[in-house]
Amino acid sequence: SINILPVSTLCNVNLCLHVFKISSNMVKNNIQIRQVNDVHRYRTRTRENFVTPNYQTHLSNQDFYVRAFNLFNSLPPLVKNKFSLNIFKTRIKEHFYESYCEINKM
Protein backbone atom coordinates (compact mmCIF):
# COMPACT_ATOMS: atom_id res chain seq x y z
CA SER A 1 0.00 0.00 0.00
CA ILE A 2 1.09 3.58 -0.63
CA ASN A 3 1.66 5.82 2.38
CA ILE A 4 -0.11 8.91 1.10
CA LEU A 5 -1.93 11.24 3.46
CA PRO A 6 -4.93 13.41 2.51
CA VAL A 7 -4.31 17.11 1.89
CA SER A 8 -5.95 18.21 5.16
CA THR A 9 -3.61 15.94 7.12
CA LEU A 10 -0.60 17.20 5.17
CA CYS A 11 -1.63 20.73 6.15
CA ASN A 12 -1.57 19.65 9.80
CA VAL A 13 1.90 18.13 9.30
CA ASN A 14 3.13 21.41 7.82
CA LEU A 15 1.56 23.44 10.65
CA CYS A 16 3.41 21.30 13.20
CA LEU A 17 6.66 21.59 11.25
CA HIS A 18 6.32 25.36 11.20
CA VAL A 19 5.72 25.48 14.96
CA PHE A 20 8.79 23.31 15.47
CA LYS A 21 10.86 25.70 13.36
CA ILE A 22 9.51 28.74 15.20
CA SER A 23 10.18 27.22 18.62
CA SER A 24 13.71 26.18 17.56
CA ASN A 25 14.50 29.62 16.10
CA MET A 26 15.01 28.19 12.61
CA VAL A 27 12.64 30.73 11.09
CA LYS A 28 12.40 34.49 11.55
CA ASN A 29 9.11 35.49 13.11
CA ASN A 30 7.48 38.13 15.25
CA ILE A 31 5.44 35.68 17.32
CA GLN A 32 6.19 35.78 21.01
CA ILE A 33 5.88 32.23 22.23
CA ARG A 34 5.67 31.18 25.84
CA GLN A 35 5.64 27.74 27.31
CA VAL A 36 3.57 26.71 30.31
CA ASN A 37 6.86 26.36 32.18
CA ASP A 38 7.44 30.12 31.72
CA VAL A 39 4.08 30.96 33.29
CA HIS A 40 4.49 28.91 36.47
CA ARG A 41 7.40 26.99 37.94
CA TYR A 42 5.78 23.83 39.25
CA ARG A 43 6.17 20.71 37.17
CA THR A 44 3.14 19.47 35.28
CA ARG A 45 2.60 17.12 32.35
CA THR A 46 1.93 20.12 30.12
CA ARG A 47 5.02 22.14 31.05
CA GLU A 48 6.45 21.78 27.52
CA ASN A 49 3.23 22.97 25.86
CA PHE A 50 2.85 26.46 24.45
CA VAL A 51 0.48 29.02 25.95
CA THR A 52 -2.12 30.13 23.43
CA PRO A 53 -4.78 32.80 23.76
CA ASN A 54 -8.15 31.48 24.86
CA TYR A 55 -10.51 33.23 22.45
CA GLN A 56 -14.20 32.43 22.61
CA THR A 57 -15.12 33.01 18.97
CA HIS A 58 -15.44 30.64 16.04
CA LEU A 59 -13.27 32.91 13.90
CA SER A 60 -10.33 32.58 16.30
CA ASN A 61 -10.17 28.83 15.63
CA GLN A 62 -9.10 29.66 12.07
CA ASP A 63 -6.16 31.79 13.21
CA PHE A 64 -2.76 30.28 12.34
CA TYR A 65 -1.30 30.96 15.76
CA VAL A 66 -4.15 29.32 17.67
CA ARG A 67 -4.59 26.34 15.30
CA ALA A 68 -0.91 25.56 14.86
CA PHE A 69 0.14 25.82 18.49
CA ASN A 70 -2.93 23.95 19.79
CA LEU A 71 -2.28 21.19 17.26
CA PHE A 72 1.36 21.02 18.32
CA ASN A 73 0.31 20.91 22.00
CA SER A 74 -1.96 17.94 21.26
CA LEU A 75 0.91 15.81 19.96
CA PRO A 76 2.22 12.98 22.14
CA PRO A 77 5.41 13.87 24.09
CA LEU A 78 7.52 11.37 22.18
CA VAL A 79 6.66 13.05 18.89
CA LYS A 80 7.26 16.64 19.93
CA ASN A 81 10.60 16.16 21.70
CA LYS A 82 13.08 18.53 20.11
CA PHE A 83 15.95 16.52 18.72
CA SER A 84 16.39 17.66 15.15
CA LEU A 85 14.19 18.76 12.30
CA ASN A 86 14.70 15.51 10.37
CA ILE A 87 13.77 13.32 13.34
CA PHE A 88 10.73 15.50 14.01
CA LYS A 89 9.63 15.28 10.35
CA THR A 90 9.82 11.51 10.46
CA ARG A 91 7.97 11.25 13.77
CA ILE A 92 5.23 13.69 12.83
CA LYS A 93 4.53 11.97 9.51
CA GLU A 94 4.43 8.56 11.21
CA HIS A 95 2.11 9.92 13.91
CA PHE A 96 -0.37 11.40 11.45
CA TYR A 97 -0.22 8.33 9.20
CA GLU A 98 -0.97 6.03 12.16
CA SER A 99 -3.83 8.31 13.23
CA TYR A 100 -5.19 8.34 9.69
CA CYS A 101 -5.00 4.53 9.47
CA GLU A 102 -6.80 4.14 12.82
CA ILE A 103 -9.62 6.40 11.72
CA ASN A 104 -10.01 4.70 8.35
CA LYS A 105 -9.20 1.14 9.57
CA MET A 106 -6.61 0.52 6.87
Secondary structure, 3 states (H helix, E strand, C coil): CCCCCCHHHHHHHHHHHHHHHHHCCCCCCCCCCCEHHHHCCCCCCCCCCECCCCCCCCHHHHCHHHHHHHHHHCCCHHHHCCCCHHHHHHHHHHHHHHHHHHHHCC
